[in-house]
Amino acid sequence: MLTSAHIGLSFECNMKCVHCFSKNKPNIKKENSDYEKIVNALSDAGVIYLIYTHGEPLLNKSFYYVANLAKLNNFYQILMTNGWFLQNDTIIEKLIDSGINRISISLDSSNPMEHDKNRGIKGAWDKAINSLKLLSSHKINRGISFTIREENIDQIDDLISLSKELKVNFISLTCLRKDNKIHIFSNWDNYIIKMKEIIMKFNNDQNINIFLHDYRLIPIINELYSNKLLSNNYYEELIDMNSCHSKKNSITIDPNGDVYGCNFVYVPLGNIHKKSLKEILENDKCIYQC
């Protein structure tokens, strides 16, 4: 039975991120009835967590329809957004009323100019920071989503300091996706060293949560645990969050309806507009040796 699903409502976005893995993909027009079918199928499959991803979700005119429908189905809803459209309390209150439980704002750099350059739009960093400040005055789980690239590995500590200043609840560190798989950095040793530092830092810091998403970190986590450097609870959390998604009862549904067993390796299992979700899940398997 499924527990979580990443769903893309549209490939459309107001930014042109260098690291984007879904840009230039054509959108397929869908009616509300199409979204209703998908939400009902996910509910029937036992999904608890619904994560809005891909293009900028708030650009989709059906977003609030989908969110309210998901609310009726008692999903825990997580919105991943660039923050551009979260610039007043009215919008944030509307999101909360629609059943959004957690909001993750994308930041690509602790440096405003570098963030804007990577996003391809001036003022992106200011908008993202302002949205996080506005969210702090509302009772909603909020945090920062940071895509780790070779250009910004050395900025993670600055990002953590910034996160604490903004009083966010969590930081999500995701490794760059490239060529349908998680990217292997040329400075791989530096990446591993930094991840060890981050894991140890958060092992002793309960003021903010960290989410890591890289199955290649599991040997490192096991090593730290075997050396008694991690608590039992923290170790179990790290193993769970970094395990292969296709083995964790989670799927991803692209805006065009393609269904994937893993949010990081894009090989489709089927299309939800052509087959039932039940049929697709019967073919679900790990297609990448994690």
C-alpha positions in Angstrom: 0.0 0.0 0.0 1.2 3.5 -0.8 1.9 6.1 1.9 3.1 9.1 -0.2 2.9 10.5 -3.7 4.7 13.3 -5.4 2.3 14.9 -7.9 3.1 17.4 -10.7 0.2 19.5 -11.8 2.1 21.3 -14.5 5.5 21.6 -16.1 4.9 25.4 -16.3 7.2 27.6 -14.3 7.9 31.3 -14.0 11.7 30.6 -13.6 14.4 28.9 -15.7 16.5 27.1 -13.2 19.8 25.7 -14.5 19.4 22.5 -12.5 15.7 21.9 -13.5 15.0 18.3 -14.5 11.6 18.9 -16.1 12.0 22.1 -18.2 11.0 22.2 -21.8 8.5 19.3 -21.3 5.1 20.0 -23.0 2.1 20.4 -20.8 -1.0 18.3 -21.4 -4.3 20.0 -20.8 -6.3 18.4 -18.0 -9.8 18.9 -16.7 -10.8 18.9 -13.0 -12.3 15.5 -13.6 -8.8 14.2 -14.5 -7.4 15.5 -11.2 -10.4 14.1 -9.3 -9.7 10.7 -10.8 -6.0 10.9 -9.7 -6.8 12.1 -6.2 -9.4 9.4 -5.7 -7.0 6.7 -7.0 -4.3 7.8 -4.5 -6.8 7.9 -1.7 -7.9 4.3 -2.6 -4.3 3.3 -2.6 -3.8 4.5 1.0 -1.7 7.6 0.3 -1.3 9.8 3.4 1.2 12.4 2.2 0.7 14.3 -1.0 3.6 16.4 -2.2 3.2 19.0 -5.0 6.3 19.2 -7.2 7.6 19.6 -10.8 6.9 23.1 -12.3 5.6 25.9 -10.1 2.3 24.4 -8.6 0.7 27.8 -8.0 0.7 28.6 -11.7 -1.8 25.8 -12.3 -5.4 27.2 -12.3 -6.7 24.0 -10.8 -4.3 24.0 -7.8 -6.9 25.1 -5.2 -9.4 22.7 -6.7 -7.0 19.8 -6.2 -5.9 21.0 -2.8 -9.4 21.2 -1.5 -10.2 17.8 -3.0 -7.2 16.4 -1.2 -8.3 18.1 2.0 -11.6 16.3 1.8 -9.6 13.0 1.5 -7.6 13.9 4.6 -4.2 14.0 2.9 -1.3 15.7 4.6 -0.4 18.2 1.9 3.1 19.5 1.2 3.7 22.3 -1.2 7.1 22.7 -2.9 7.3 26.2 -4.4 9.8 28.9 -5.4 8.0 31.4 -3.2 7.4 34.0 -5.9 3.7 34.0 -5.4 3.7 33.9 -1.6 4.0 37.6 -1.0 1.0 38.4 1.2 -0.9 37.0 4.1 -4.1 36.5 2.0 -2.4 33.9 -0.3 -0.9 32.1 2.7 -4.2 32.0 4.5 -5.8 30.7 1.4 -3.3 27.9 1.1 -3.8 26.9 4.8 -7.6 27.0 4.3 -7.1 24.7 1.3 -5.5 22.1 3.5 -1.8 22.7 2.9 0.1 21.5 5.9 3.7 22.2 5.0 5.4 24.6 2.6 9.0 24.2 1.3 10.6 27.2 -0.3 13.4 26.6 -2.8 16.8 28.3 -2.2 19.7 27.5 -4.5 22.3 29.7 -2.7 22.9 31.7 0.4 24.1 34.4 -2.0 21.2 36.5 -3.6 23.0 37.1 -6.9 24.0 33.4 -7.3 20.4 32.3 -6.5 18.9 34.7 -9.0 21.5 33.7 -11.7 20.6 30.0 -11.2 16.9 30.8 -11.3 17.2 33.0 -14.3 15.1 35.8 -12.8 16.1 38.9 -10.9 14.6 39.3 -7.5 14.0 35.5 -7.0 16.0 35.4 -3.8 14.3 38.4 -2.2 10.9 36.9 -3.0 11.9 33.5 -1.5 13.2 35.1 1.7 10.2 37.4 2.0 7.8 34.4 1.6 9.7 32.6 4.5 9.4 35.7 6.7 5.7 35.9 6.0 5.2 32.2 6.7 6.8 32.6 10.1 3.8 34.6 11.3 1.4 31.7 10.4 1.0 28.4 12.2 2.3 26.2 9.4 5.3 23.9 9.0 7.7 25.7 6.8 11.3 25.2 5.5 13.9 25.5 2.8 14.6 23.1 0.0 18.2 23.2 -1.2 19.5 21.4 -4.3 23.1 20.5 -3.8 25.3 21.3 -6.8 29.0 21.4 -7.2 28.8 25.2 -7.1 27.1 25.5 -3.8 28.3 22.6 -1.6 30.4 25.0 0.4 27.4 27.1 1.2 25.5 24.6 3.2 26.7 25.9 6.5 25.7 29.4 5.6 22.3 28.1 4.6 21.9 26.4 8.0 22.7 29.7 9.7 20.2 31.5 7.4 17.5 28.9 8.2 17.9 29.5 11.9 17.7 33.3 11.4 14.4 32.8 9.5 13.2 30.4 12.2 12.1 27.7 9.7 11.2 24.2 10.9 13.3 22.2 8.5 15.9 22.1 5.8 15.7 19.6 2.9 19.0 18.9 1.2 18.5 17.2 -2.2 21.4 16.1 -4.5 21.3 17.4 -8.1 19.4 15.2 -10.5 20.9 14.9 -14.0 20.5 12.4 -16.9 17.7 10.6 -15.1 19.7 9.8 -12.0 21.3 11.4 -9.0 24.4 13.3 -10.2 27.9 12.1 -9.3 30.0 15.1 -8.4 33.5 15.6 -9.7 34.4 16.6 -6.1 32.7 13.5 -4.6 35.1 13.3 -1.6 34.2 16.8 -0.6 30.5 16.0 -0.9 30.9 12.9 1.4 32.9 14.9 3.9 30.4 17.7 4.0 27.5 15.2 4.4 29.2 13.6 7.4 29.6 17.0 9.0 26.0 17.9 8.4 24.7 14.6 9.8 26.8 15.0 12.9 25.8 18.6 13.3 22.1 17.8 13.3 22.7 14.8 15.5 23.3 17.3 18.3 21.0 20.1 17.2 17.3 19.7 18.0 16.3 23.3 17.0 15.7 22.4 13.3 15.0 19.3 11.3 17.1 18.1 8.4 15.9 16.0 5.5 18.5 14.3 3.4 17.6 12.5 0.1 20.5 10.4 -1.2 20.6 6.6 -0.9 24.3 6.7 -1.5 24.7 8.1 2.0 23.4 4.9 3.7 27.0 3.4 4.0 28.1 6.6 5.6 25.2 6.6 8.0 25.9 2.9 8.9 29.6 3.7 9.5 28.7 6.6 11.9 26.2 4.4 13.7 28.6 1.5 14.1 31.1 4.0 15.6 28.4 5.0 18.1 28.2 8.5 16.8 24.5 8.5 16.1 21.6 7.9 18.4 19.3 5.0 17.6 16.3 7.2 16.8 18.3 9.5 14.5 20.0 6.5 12.8 16.6 5.0 12.0 15.3 8.4 10.7 18.3 8.8 8.4 18.0 5.3 7.0 14.3 5.7 6.4 14.6 9.1 4.6 17.5 8.0 2.4 16.3 4.6 1.4 15.2 4.0 -2.2 11.8 5.6 -2.8 10.6 2.6 -4.9 11.0 0.5 -1.8 9.2 2.9 0.5 5.7 2.7 -1.0 6.0 6.1 -2.7 5.4 7.1 -6.3 5.7 10.2 -8.5 3.1 11.3 -11.0 4.3 13.7 -13.7 2.0 16.4 -15.2 1.6 14.2 -18.3 0.4 11.3 -16.2 3.6 9.2 -16.3 4.0 7.3 -13.0 7.4 6.5 -11.5 8.4 4.3 -8.7 11.2 6.6 -7.7 11.3 10.4 -7.5 15.0 10.5 -8.4 15.3 8.0 -11.3 12.9 8.7 -14.1 11.9 5.5 -15.8 8.1 5.4 -16.1 6.1 2.4 -14.9 3.0 3.5 -16.9 0.6 6.4 -17.5 -2.3 7.0 -15.1 -4.4 8.3 -18.0 -4.0 5.0 -19.9 -4.0 2.4 -17.1 -5.4 2.3 -13.6 -3.1 3.0 -10.7 -3.6 -0.5 -9.5 -2.4 -1.9 -12.8 0.6 0.3 -12.8 1.6 -0.5 -9.2 1.6 -4.2 -10.0 4.6 -3.4 -12.2 6.3 -1.3 -9.6 9.9 -2.3 -8.9 13.3 -0.8 -8.3 14.7 -0.1 -11.7 18.0 1.3 -10.4 20.4 -0.7 -8.3 20.6 1.5 -5.2 
